């Protein structure tokens, strides 16, 4: 089966190149595509957070990982499957991040804690609702905390 997904918005921010760390101070503008009315954002600022689903568009020419690799190619961390990490070289190049809503201005939504670079196409935006968050404690291997040490700084 094949299908086509069209971007509904574009991300604009100061991060121009792919980078793994230091996303904490980046404020991003998510600007709706002209094909969508501004009212698509009505009510979004009643929520504190939104989940942004986007395309890793600059990874298209890179190697697609189907099996396992060391996260960030770091041999100190275990080799794990692509679905046990958040690497950009995924089979469908789809990324997702829960970020904090800062404000809305017309056709633009401003957020922080979004790890997507300038020009990134957005394919969906969903409000974060408590009822969709995990019900039990989140468990992860120790290497993840090491990998994420500087990510949101």
C-alpha positions as MATLAB code, in Angstrom:
seq = 'XXXXXXXXXXXXXXXXXXXXXXXXXXXXXXXXXXXXXXXXXXXXXXXXXXXXXXXXXXXXXXXXXXXXXXXXXXXXXXXXXXXXXXXXXXXXXXXXXXXXXXXXXXXXXXXXXXXXXXXXXXXXXXXXXXXXXXXXXXXXXXXXXXXXXXXXX';
ca = [
       0.000    0.000    0.000;
       1.245    3.494   -0.754;
      -0.211    6.790    0.311;
       0.535   10.465    0.049;
       0.785   12.847    2.990;
       0.759   16.571    2.365;
       2.272   19.007    4.865;
      -0.240   21.074    6.831;
       2.337   23.542    8.164;
       6.020   24.454    8.188;
       8.356   25.000   11.143;
      10.451   28.175   11.308;
      13.207   28.683   13.873;
      16.891   29.531   14.326;
      18.144   25.939   13.971;
      19.199   25.563   10.326;
      21.149   22.296   10.439;
      20.575   18.855   11.934;
      21.978   18.656   15.468;
      21.445   16.213   18.314;
      21.669   18.500   21.363;
      20.854   21.906   22.865;
      17.219   22.301   21.815;
      15.987   23.843   25.088;
      16.142   27.519   24.098;
      14.714   27.162   20.597;
      11.340   28.842   20.012;
       9.644   27.564   16.865;
       6.881   29.073   14.784;
       4.548   26.553   13.159;
       2.875   28.338   10.281;
      -0.204   26.784    8.690;
      -0.210   26.051    4.975;
      -2.278   28.523    2.950;
      -4.703   25.704    2.075;
      -5.890   25.549    5.705;
      -7.957   28.218    7.443;
      -6.545   29.975   10.524;
      -9.488   28.591   12.496;
      -7.754   25.180   12.409;
      -5.848   26.553   15.454;
      -8.968   27.733   17.322;
      -8.906   26.364   20.864;
      -5.306   25.076   20.725;
      -4.083   27.585   23.331;
      -6.532   26.116   25.848;
      -3.951   23.310   26.028;
      -0.475   23.639   27.543;
       1.176   21.196   25.119;
       0.819   19.933   21.579;
       2.212   16.883   19.839;
       3.829   17.828   16.544;
       4.196   15.139   13.874;
       6.694   16.069   11.191;
       8.949   14.776    8.438;
      12.741   14.482    8.791;
      13.064   16.082    5.345;
      16.842   16.590    5.467;
      17.390   12.885    6.192;
      15.871   11.754    2.857;
      19.274   11.313    1.222;
      20.690    9.452    4.212;
      20.772    5.767    4.970;
      17.475    4.293    6.110;
      17.859    2.106    9.181;
      15.638   -0.964    9.090;
      17.379   -3.138   11.654;
      19.618   -2.202   14.539;
      22.372    0.324   15.172;
      24.119    1.952   18.080;
      22.275    5.184   18.996;
      24.265    8.141   17.612;
      26.748    5.522   16.355;
      28.156    5.373   19.915;
      29.566    1.867   20.525;
      29.339    2.473   24.297;
      25.567    2.177   23.944;
      23.911   -1.094   22.933;
      22.945   -1.875   19.372;
      19.150   -1.612   19.310;
      16.474   -1.763   16.625;
      15.221    1.357   14.899;
      11.961    1.143   16.836;
      13.876    1.203   20.157;
      15.367    4.628   19.391;
      14.273    7.977   17.951;
      16.808    8.219   15.115;
      15.859   10.391   12.110;
      16.826    7.719    9.534;
      13.575    5.832   10.023;
      11.686    3.894    7.341;
       9.177    6.746    6.823;
      11.247    9.692    8.166;
       8.491   10.654   10.621;
       9.299   12.474   13.851;
       7.066   13.401   16.751;
       7.614   15.646   19.758;
       5.425   16.836   22.596;
       6.172   20.532   23.040;
       4.958   23.444   25.136;
       2.597   25.950   23.532;
       3.840   29.526   23.960;
       1.203   31.473   21.992;
      -0.850   31.656   18.833;
      -0.821   34.548   16.393;
      -3.320   34.066   13.573;
      -2.025   31.278   11.322;
       1.049   30.680   13.515;
       1.528   28.612   16.640;
       4.676   29.310   18.694;
       6.126   26.456   20.737;
       9.226   25.543   22.717;
      10.920   22.199   23.261;
      10.373   21.156   19.636;
      13.402   19.420   18.127;
      12.755   20.115   14.454;
      14.884   22.342   12.243;
      13.887   25.385   10.198;
      11.846   24.441    7.130;
      10.586   21.137    8.535;
       7.222   20.065    7.080;
       4.521   19.329    9.663;
       2.027   16.580    8.855;
      -0.200   16.830   11.932;
      -0.707   18.651   15.230;
      -2.573   17.151   18.156;
      -3.353   18.618   21.576;
      -1.810   16.703   24.462;
      -4.487   15.298   26.751;
      -3.717   13.692   30.102;
      -5.873   10.725   29.222;
      -3.549    9.805   26.327;
      -0.361    9.941   28.418;
       1.096    6.769   29.982;
      -0.760    5.483   33.031;
       2.240    3.851   34.655;
       5.792    4.966   35.281;
       7.908    5.351   32.155;
      10.770    2.847   32.088;
      13.852    3.175   29.884;
      17.407    1.801   29.747;
      20.240    3.758   31.393;
      21.908    4.640   28.074;
      18.918    6.835   27.156;
      19.591    9.226   30.034;
      23.223    9.529   28.916;
      22.139   10.180   25.327;
      19.623   12.844   26.432;
      21.936   14.611   28.923;
      22.381   17.761   26.793;
      19.389   17.391   24.483;
      17.084   19.951   26.128;
      19.774   22.296   27.484;
];
